Amino acid sequence: MSRYQDLTSELLMGMRLYGVKYQRIALHAPFGLQYEDAPGRAQLHFVGRGSLLIRSASGTLYPLQAGDALLIPHGKPHALISAEDAVCEPITTFTSKPICDSVCAINDAPDAESCPDDSDVILFSACMAFELGGMQPLVHTMPDVMLVSTLLAQYPEIQPILDAMERETRQRKAGFAGILSRLADVVAAQIVRGWVENGCGQGSGLVQALRDPRLSQAMAAMHRAPGENWTVERLARESGSSRSVFAARFQSATGMTPLRYLTELRMRLAVQRIVNEGEAVESVAFHLGYGSLAAFSRAFKRIVGTPPGALRAGRASLSEG
């Protein structure tokens, strides 16, 4: 396995989906549903029955058939439409009824049952945030729309998951909503993995560094052990370069020094561990290589813009709310 593959594995191991909200959407043509801008929230749409168009923020139309799935990683505005000239209404204006804890049903007929069988189109959608561990900046380099159909030839193992989602959407057996939600998570993760394993598109900066065999060795070392006492000299040895050549090459590729990259990596991991995992600030500081809480807090505030204690307090208030 190459160092690039090692780093890709590290990235995918750090991927987490959280705050996921699921919708089973049943529609009768003609229809038009508008999703507004949702920064930081990805949207996955899977078609279980029928066909429709998805119009992206740029106006591009994507035709989808039963069994197709599409991920919009940046939460940009988009519309689900039955035809190009369909009139759109905000998704929030449609009737929504809970099916189970995390899944609700949305219908275009206000008096319809939660899961009508006579709909022309049925979708299962998931709105989520996702973390890529220390590689979170890669999210910003993802394309606006990611189609699962472009991955099927290379990753045929995705097809049985899509087939299972289609069956669950149509048959609605006991527990179907919970099973669909788990399968949707897997499809979203597969789409992201396919993009990463195929070189992260044509991005520059961090992507350029990932593709550089020498730089990726040093980056993989930092990601495997972010709490190590890394110096530029040690990282240069990991890459098999001299200190000066490594430092210049790293800054040219990423726009920052190796130690700045390390600090930002540590702070992204710190935010994830404090906010999403509820770890104590003192424990996070220790595991990320800081000898004192004060030193960690200074670095955290410099990079994140707020003290770690405030982040912890904010999480506690959300939990109580």
Secondary structure as UniProt FT lines:
FT   HELIX           3..13
FT   STRAND          15..27
FT   STRAND          32..35
FT   TURN            39..40
FT   STRAND          42..49
FT   STRAND          51..55
FT   TURN            57..58
FT   STRAND          61..65
FT   TURN            66..67
FT   STRAND          69..72
FT   TURN            73..74
FT   STRAND          78..81
FT   TURN            84..85
FT   STRAND          89..90
FT   HELIX           91..93
FT   STRAND          95..100
FT   TURN            101..102
FT   STRAND          103..107
FT   TURN            110..111
FT   STRAND          121..132
FT   HELIX           133..141
FT   STRAND          146..147
FT   HELIX           148..151
FT   TURN            152..154
FT   TURN            156..157
FT   HELIX           158..171
FT   TURN            174..175
FT   HELIX           176..197
FT   TURN            198..199
FT   TURN            201..202
FT   HELIX           206..211
FT   HELIX           213..224
FT   TURN            226..227
FT   HELIX           232..239
FT   HELIX           243..254
FT   HELIX           258..271
FT   HELIX           272..276
FT   HELIX           281..287
FT   TURN            288..289
FT   HELIX           293..304
FT   HELIX           308..320
//
